[in-house]
């Protein structure tokens, strides 16, 4: 599902205009991004938790060659699935 499809579905479910829904979705994403940038976890009970983690520096081999490069330490975003979301996805038929 792309962002436009998500906004359409939310606007229909909430009974809001697509323009208002887009403002809400964009604002929510900005708040989540700002919280993560400050090092805070963003939790939605039953849905999941967004958090940051540090990835250690390491050495990596360039595919197709024998060259080894240093990969610096980085900060990455991770998501831990909540119980209700996990159960909802598990119930889906293949």
N, C-alpha and C positions, 0 to 999 in steps of 0.2 A: 504494500500500500504506500503510495506516494503522499507527500504532504497535502497536495490539493485534494486528493481522495479522502484523506483523514479529516480535513477541514469540512468537506461536504458532508461526511457521515456524522460528525459531531454537530454541525449546524442543524441537520435534520432531527437528530436525537434530542437536542436541547431546545429546539424551536427558536433558534437565533438566526440572524442573517449571516451570510457567509463572511461579510466584511467584519462584523463584530466577532465572529468565531475566530477569524484569522488574527485579529488583535489579541484575543485571549490566548490562543496557542503560541503566538510569537512572544507574548509577555511571559508566559509560563516557561518557555524554552530559555529566555534571557535570564530569568530568575534561577533556573537550574544551573545554567552555565556560570553565572556569577557566584553562586554558592560553591560550586566545584572549584572555581578559580581561587577562592579564598581558603580551600582545603576542607570545607565542610561536607558532610554526607547529606544527601537529599533522599528522604525515605517516604514512601507511600505504603502504608500498612496494607498488606495483602497483595500489593502489586510488585514492589521491589525497592531496592536501595541503590542509588548511584553514589559512587565514592571514587576517590583517587588512590593510586598506589605508585610507589617508586619502582622503576625498573633499573636494576643495577647495570653498570657499564659492562660490556662484554666484547669479545672478539668474534667476528663472523667471517665466513668464507664467501667470496663473491662467486655465485653460480657460474659454472662453465670455465672457471679459472682456478688457479691455486692461490690467488692473492687473498691475504687476510687483512681485514680492516678493523679498526677500533670503532665500536658503536658506543656513543656516550650514554650516561645515565639519563633517563627521561621520566617524566611524570605522565601516567596514563589513567584513563577513566575506565572503571569497571562497573558492572551491573550485577547485582545478586537478585535472583528471581524470588518473589514472595510466594508464600504457600498457596494463596487463592489462585494466583495466575498459573502457578505450576500445575495445580489440580485441574484448572479449566483447560489448559493445553493438553494435558494427559487424557482428558475425556474425549477429545476430538477424534473422529474416525479418520483413518488414512484413506 
